[in-house]
Amino acid sequence: MTDRRIPTRAEVDSYLRDRRNWNRWGERGSAGALNLITDEKRLSATRLVKKGRAVSLSRPFPVEPSIENPRPALHYLFTVDRDEGWGSAQDFYGVSYHGTSTTHIDALCHVWTGDGMWDGRDPAKELTFTGARYGSVDAWSQGILTRGVLLDVPKHRGKPFVTLEEPIHGWELEDILKETGLTLEPGDAVAVYGGREAYAGSHGSWAGGPARAGLHASCLPFIRDHDVAILVWDMMDAAPNEYGLSHTVHAAIPAYGVALLDNALLQPLAEVCAEEGRYEFMLTINPLVVVGGTGSPVNPIAVF
């Protein structure tokens, strides 16, 4: 039977220390759990495409300031005149994408705990002004294609969104799997939908203050038990947490080598899954090839 008890601080520490994936992939370690996405895994994912229906999981480039977007992205357009009335339009993009507004993927060098970075690396040695030497986003330069599975928490609860008072727990994710009749496989991308748009519509915003609805630390064993390669989520770590930790589920990066795809737009995906009557799909993610980068803005695409 699934344990439905809130874990203690000692148990959370154990999730992150005793179940590490450190050194699991040897010389390919910089790519972390995405090593689970093999050629065979990619081929299997392509077989999930039956209609060719595509859904973007990306929010618009966040140029408008808001409580969720205190450091707006930059976008300006300029024109270049040519001979005989010809010309061209060009533009500039600038973005500090980590945070709560830009849809992006976190590389494995992005966060660390007191025990170190992913694979036990020392951040003081691996991080430089010009980029990270290990666990950087260019480890995924060939792109990501795998099976995606959506876990719709509002649908499961019969409520429009996840609240501060009731964070998402690991046992709920197990329950949703049983309801959908799906089994997770190593290397899957798991999309956890919390109803961020509905929450923001009701409360004015989802993030921006000290409190934020999201996933509880009890989700960590679920991620590790199922050998998840990528966690895709609209709501992130529930905050604050009762453990006094800087982050809880984000610690899956340094502990398990799991990529996190933050600020995904999952409401359209949830609607399409309901319309299609299926909660698995092919997912593609193509990060920018930034040598030493801590992540990248992305436009993930689910295809049915």
N, C-alpha and C positions, 0 to 999 in steps of 0.2 A: 504494500500500500504506500502511496506517495506521502512523504512526510509533509504535513501542513502546519508545522510549528515554525514560528519566527526564529531564525538562527541567532545564536549568541555571537558576541564579538569574537570569541575564540574560534567558533565554527567558521565564521567568515574568513578569519585569518588562515584557517586550515584550508579552505577552498583555494586560497591564493598561493599557499606555500606547498601544501602536500600534494596538490594535483597539477602542478605546473607542467607545461609542455617543453620546458627548457631542454635544449640539445636534442630534441626529438627528431629534427630533420637535418642534423649535421651541417654539412657545407651549404645546404640550401635553406638554412635557418632564417635568413633575412626575409624570406617570403612568408614565414610562419605557417599558420593553418591553411593558407591558400595552396600549400603543397598537396592538400587533400583533393584539390580540383585537378584530377588527372585528365589525360586525353580521353580516356574511356568515360569519365564523368561528364566532360563537355559533350561528347557524342550522345550520351544518354539524355542530357538536358535538351538537346535539339529535337529529340523525339517527342517532347511535350508540346511542341508547336503543332496545332491542329488547324487553326483558322488563320493565323498570321495577324491577329488583333494585337496591337501594341499599345502600351500604357506607359507614359513617363512618370517617374517617381521624384521628379525634381521640382523644387520651388523656383519661382522666377529669380533672376539675379537681383540681390537685395539692395537696391540703391536708395530706397526710402527709409529715413531714420524712424525708429520706433523703440519701444521699451525692449523688444526682443532683438533689436538691431542697433545697438549703440555706436557701432563703427560701420556705417554704411559703405557698401562697395562703390567704386568710382566707375563711371561710364560717361565718356564724352565723345562726341562725333565732330570730325572736321572734314573739310572738302579740299581737294587738290584740283586746280584748274589745269587743263591741257590745251593744246593748240586746237583751233577751229571749233571752239565751243565744247570740246570734250572735257571730261572730268571724272573724278572718282570720289567716293565717300569712304572714309576710314574712321576707325575709332580706337579708343584706349580703354582697356579694362584694368582695374586694380581692386584687389579684394584681400582682406584679412579674414579668411573663411572659417577658422575655428570659432565656435560659439553657437548661438541658437538661431541663426537665420539662414545661412548658406547650406544648401545640400552638398555634402562633401564626404569623402572617405578618409578615415584616420589611418595613417601609416603606423607601423609598430614602434617607431621611435617617438611617437607623440606624447605619451605619458609614461610615468614610472612610479614605483612605490619605494618605500624605504629599503627594500631588498634589491632594487636595481631596475634596469630596463629589461625589455624582452630578451630572453635567452641569457639573463644574468649579466648583461653588459653594463658598464659603468657610464652613466650619462656624461660625466665630466670628461671622459675620454672619447666618447663616440659623437658628441654634438659639437659642432664648430660653427662659426659665424656664417660660413658658406654652405652649411648643410650637415646632415647626419651621415656617418660612415657605415651605419648598420641599421637595418629595419626601415629603410626609407621607401618612399612610394615608388621609386623606379624599379624596385624588386617585382612590381606588378606591371611592367611596361608592355607585356604582351596582351594586356587586357584580361578581363574576368568574364567568364561565361559559365554559368552553373544552374542547377535546379534551385528555384526559389519557392518558398512555402510561406503563405500569409497566415498569421494567427490573429484573428479579429477579436480583440478583448471586449469592445463595446457590444458586439453581437452576442458573445458568450454571456455577458452580464445582463443583457437586456437593458442597457443604459447608454446614453449618447456618448459618454466619454469617461475616462479614468479620472478620479479625483485625488486631491492631496491626501485625503483621509484613507483612501483605499488604493495603495500602490499595486502594481502588477507583481504577482508572486510566481515563482517557478512552478508550483503545483497547478496554477491556473493554466499555464502554457501546456502542461501535460494533459490537462482535462480537455483543452481545445483540440489538441492532436487527436484524442480519442473520439471527440465529437465529429471531426472531419473524416475520420477513418484513415488518416495519413500516418506514415511512419517516416521519421527523419532518417537521412542517410549521411554518412561522413562527407564533408565538403559542401553541404547545403548552405544556402543563404536563407536565414530565417527573418522574415519581416514581422515585427510585432507592432500592431496598430493599436494606438491608445485613444484615438479620437481628438487629436490636437486641434483641428479646425473648429470642431464643435465646442471644445473647451474654450478656445479663444473667443468664439462668438458669444459665449455666455458670460465670460469673465473679462473681456476686453483684450486679454493677451494670455499666452500660456506661460511664458518665462519672463525674466527681467528683474525679478525680486529674489529674496532669500529662499522662497518656497517654490517648488516646481513638482508637478505630478509626473510620475514616470515609473520606472522599473526598480524593484527592490533587490537588495543583495541576494535574496533567496533564488533569484534567477541564475546565479552563477553556476550552480551544479547542473542545471538544465543545459546550459551552453556547453559545458565540458563533457557531460555524459553523452551528448548526441554528436560530439565532434563537429560542431557548427564551425564553418569557415568564416562566415560574414553575418554580423547582426545588423539588420536594417531596421531603423526605428524612427518614429515621428516624435515621441517623447523619449527623453534620455533617462539618466539616473534620477530617481526620486530624490528630492532635496528639500530640507536637510535630511540626513540619515541619523538613525539613533546610535550609530557607532562612532561618530565624530571623525569619519574618514573623509578625505578630500574628494574621493569618488569611490563608487562601489562597482557597478557593472562595467564602467570604463576600465576597471582593473583587469578585465578579460584580455585587454591588449598586452600588457607586460607579462601576465601569468600564462595565458593560453596561446598567445600569438594570433588572436582572432581580430579580423578587421571590423571596424565599426563604421557604418554608413549613417551619419548623423543628419537630422532634420529632413528625412525623407518625406515626401508628400504621399501619404498612404491612403487618404480617403478615396481618391479615384480608383486606386487598385482594389480597395475593399468593395467598392460598388461593382466593378467589373467581375471580381471573383463571385459575388452574389448572383450577378446576371448569368454568368457562365456556369454556375453550379460547380465550380472547381477552385481549389485553393493552392494549386501547384502550377508552375509556369517556368519558362526559360527566362533567366535574368542575365542581362549584360551590363557591365560597368567598365568604363574605359577612362582610367585616371590620366591626367597629363603626365608626360614623361619629364619629371623634374628631378634631376639627379640630386640626391640628398634631401628631398622634400619630406615634410612631416605629414603630407596628405595631399589632397587635390579636390577642387570642386568637380562634381560629376553630374551627369544626367543619366541615371539608371533607367533602363527600359525593360519592362516585363512584356513577354510575348506569349500569347495563348494560341 
